[in-house]
Each structure stands twice: as C-alpha cells, then as structure tokens.
C-alpha cells in the first residue's frame, strides 16, 4: 500500500515539538543509549587495565546475556505489580549501583570473581529493564493526532448538554487509545444562551479506565 503523500521532515519535527510526552521519552532513550555506548566502548580497557583480568570480559558477556534475558522475562510481572515508571526508575538505580560497584570492586585486584560479577549483574539487569522500559513507553505514547481528531469529531455533533459531549470524548479516548488510563477533560461553551452576561460555561469530568 503506497502512502497518499510523502511525510516531510519539518512535519515530523513539528509533531515531536507538539508531543511533549514523546519528546521526553526520546530524550531519555538517547541519554541511555549514549551511556551504554560509552560503557561498551571502554569495556576492554576496563577489564584489561583496571580489573587486570582481561579474561573476565568474555564472562561478562555471558552474564549480561543471562541476566538480561531474566530482566526481559521479569519486566511484565514487575510492570503489573508496580508500574512502568517505577520499573524505569529502578533500572536507572541498578545501572548506577552496578557501574559504581564494578569500578570499586574491580579496582581491588584481589577481589573475587563471584563478588565482581554479583555487582556486574546489577548493571546487566538495569540495562535490560531500561531498554525494554523505554521501548514500551515509546510505543505507549499518546497519539495526539488521533486525540485531536476525536475531539474535533465529537465537538462537531450538536448536543444540548456539555456533559454529553465530554462523555462521548472520554468514551472514545478509552476505546481507541489503550495507553490512556486516566482522563481529566474540560469542555467550555462560549457565550452560552443563559440570559446573562456570561463569557463562558465550563464543565470538567475525570474518569479512570475500569
């Protein structure tokens, strides 16, 4: 299926500018990837000259794979029990603790391999949780284009009560945007015909997804 029109770079940038939620997540993802890239680039140097156990580098790769896989498997359960935001914060804490632990433990040339890879596991777990968290949050960002279209469609339907308009918008948002868990909506009518000098009337509704 061919696109009806080509999407220009300026349109993408304008969309990102208006979608603050998506912009923040992209920014966090870039920062995380820069940090991981820097750490990955200095891995060999770290194991050879700081830890003085170059052979541990291959063990680190195995531990990273195993612990990372466990993190990916555990993510759905952790996100359901707590929240994706909490899991993301936890991943950042684990990354920091893991890095600090490896530097301090690795600087002691007499440190045991078990102790070193115990703290290294914290980094590996945090890295896995951070990766899947940012990916899921990126996929769950609200589509502001769809949100705007819902509002435009429902506002175009004549209604006697503002409450009816607001309820229709809320119902459609929950039905068409699964990532929304809570809606707080205000609808105003300019110069309402209520026999007085009133600039506008506003009603506000707040609902949570069942």
C-alpha positions in Angstrom: 0.0 0.0 0.0 1.5 3.3 -1.0 1.3 6.4 1.2 -1.1 9.0 -0.1 1.6 11.7 0.4 5.2 12.0 1.4 5.9 13.0 5.0 8.3 15.9 5.2 11.0 16.2 7.9 9.5 19.5 9.0 6.2 17.8 9.7 7.9 15.1 11.8 9.8 17.8 13.8 6.6 19.8 14.4 4.8 16.7 15.6 7.7 15.9 18.0 7.6 19.5 19.2 3.9 19.4 20.0 4.1 15.9 21.6 5.9 16.6 24.8 5.4 13.1 26.1 7.1 11.5 23.1 9.9 14.1 23.1 10.8 13.4 26.7 10.9 9.6 26.2 13.1 10.0 23.1 15.4 12.3 25.0 15.7 9.8 27.9 16.3 7.0 25.3 19.1 8.9 23.7 20.8 9.6 27.0 20.6 6.0 28.0 22.0 4.8 24.7 24.9 7.3 24.9 25.7 6.0 28.4 25.6 2.4 27.3 27.6 3.2 24.2 30.4 4.8 26.3 30.4 1.9 28.7 30.5 -0.7 25.9 33.4 1.2 24.2 35.5 1.1 27.3 34.8 -2.4 28.3 38.0 -4.0 27.0 40.1 -1.2 28.5 38.3 -1.6 31.9 38.8 -5.3 32.1 42.4 -5.2 30.9 43.9 -2.2 32.7 41.5 -1.6 35.7 40.4 -5.0 36.7 43.5 -6.6 35.3 41.6 -9.7 34.3 41.1 -9.5 30.6 39.6 -13.0 30.6 36.7 -11.8 32.6 35.4 -9.8 29.6 34.0 -12.9 27.9 32.4 -14.0 31.2 30.8 -10.5 31.5 29.2 -11.1 28.0 27.7 -14.4 29.2 26.4 -12.9 32.4 25.0 -9.9 30.5 23.1 -12.3 28.2 21.7 -14.5 31.0 20.8 -11.7 33.4 19.5 -9.5 30.6 17.2 -12.3 29.5 15.9 -12.7 33.0 15.2 -9.0 33.1 13.2 -9.1 29.9 11.2 -12.0 31.2 10.6 -10.4 34.5 9.5 -7.0 33.1 5.8 -7.7 32.5 5.4 -9.0 36.1 7.3 -6.1 37.6 5.3 -3.5 35.5 2.0 -5.1 36.5 2.9 -5.2 40.2 4.4 -1.7 40.4 4.3 0.5 37.3 6.4 1.1 34.2 7.6 4.4 35.7 8.8 2.6 38.9 10.5 -0.1 36.8 12.3 2.5 34.8 13.5 4.4 37.9 14.6 1.0 39.3 16.5 0.3 36.2 18.4 3.6 36.4 19.2 2.9 40.1 20.5 -0.6 39.2 22.6 0.8 36.4 24.3 3.4 38.7 24.8 0.8 41.5 26.2 -1.7 39.1 28.7 0.7 37.5 29.9 2.0 40.8 30.2 -1.5 42.2 32.2 -2.7 39.2 34.6 0.3 39.5 35.2 0.0 43.2 35.3 -3.8 43.3 37.3 -4.0 40.1 39.9 -1.6 41.4 40.7 -4.2 44.1 42.9 -6.7 42.2 42.3 -9.2 44.9 38.5 -9.1 44.5 36.9 -12.5 43.9 35.2 -13.2 40.6 31.9 -14.0 42.4 31.8 -10.6 44.1 32.6 -8.7 40.9 30.0 -10.4 38.8 27.4 -10.1 41.6 27.6 -6.3 41.3 28.0 -6.6 37.5 24.7 -8.4 37.4 23.0 -5.3 38.8 24.3 -3.3 35.8 23.2 -6.0 33.4 19.7 -6.2 34.9 19.3 -2.5 35.0 20.4 -2.2 31.4 17.9 -4.8 30.3 15.0 -3.2 32.2 15.9 0.2 31.0 15.9 -0.9 27.4 12.5 -2.6 27.5 11.0 0.2 29.6 11.9 2.9 27.1 10.8 0.8 24.2 7.4 0.1 25.8 6.9 3.7 26.9 7.8 4.9 23.4 5.1 2.6 22.0 2.6 3.8 24.6 2.9 7.5 24.0 -0.4 9.1 23.3 -1.2 9.8 19.6 -2.0 13.5 19.7 -3.2 13.5 16.1 -5.8 10.8 16.9 -6.7 12.6 20.2 -7.3 15.8 18.4 -9.4 14.1 15.7 -11.6 12.5 18.4 -12.3 15.9 20.0 -13.0 17.5 16.6 -15.4 14.8 15.6 -17.4 14.9 18.8 -17.5 18.7 19.1 -19.0 18.7 15.6 -22.0 16.8 16.8 -24.8 19.1 18.2 -25.6 18.4 21.8 -27.8 20.1 24.4 -25.5 19.3 27.3 -21.8 19.8 27.6 -21.7 16.7 29.8 -22.9 14.6 26.8 -20.0 15.9 24.6 -17.4 15.3 27.3 -18.7 11.8 28.0 -18.5 10.9 24.3 -15.0 12.2 24.0 -13.9 10.2 27.1 -15.6 7.0 25.9 -13.9 7.2 22.5 -10.5 8.0 24.0 -10.7 4.9 26.3 -11.9 2.8 23.4 -9.4 4.0 20.7 -6.2 4.8 22.8 -5.4 1.8 25.0 -2.5 3.5 26.7 -4.7 6.1 28.4 -5.6 5.1 32.0 -6.9 8.4 33.3 -8.7 11.3 31.6 -9.4 14.8 33.0 -11.4 16.7 30.5 -12.8 20.2 30.5 -15.3 21.4 27.9 -16.4 25.0 27.5 -19.2 26.8 25.7 -18.5 30.4 24.7 -21.3 33.0 25.3 -23.9 30.4 26.5 -27.6 31.4 26.0 -28.5 31.5 29.7 -29.9 35.0 29.9 -27.0 36.7 31.5 -23.7 38.3 30.6 -21.5 35.2 30.9 -18.4 34.8 28.8 -18.3 31.0 29.0 -19.5 28.0 30.9 -17.2 25.1 31.6 -17.8 21.5 32.9 -15.0 19.2 34.0 -15.0 15.4 34.1 -12.4 13.0 35.3 -12.6 9.2 34.8 -10.3 6.2 35.2 -10.1 3.2 33.0 -12.0 0.2 34.5 
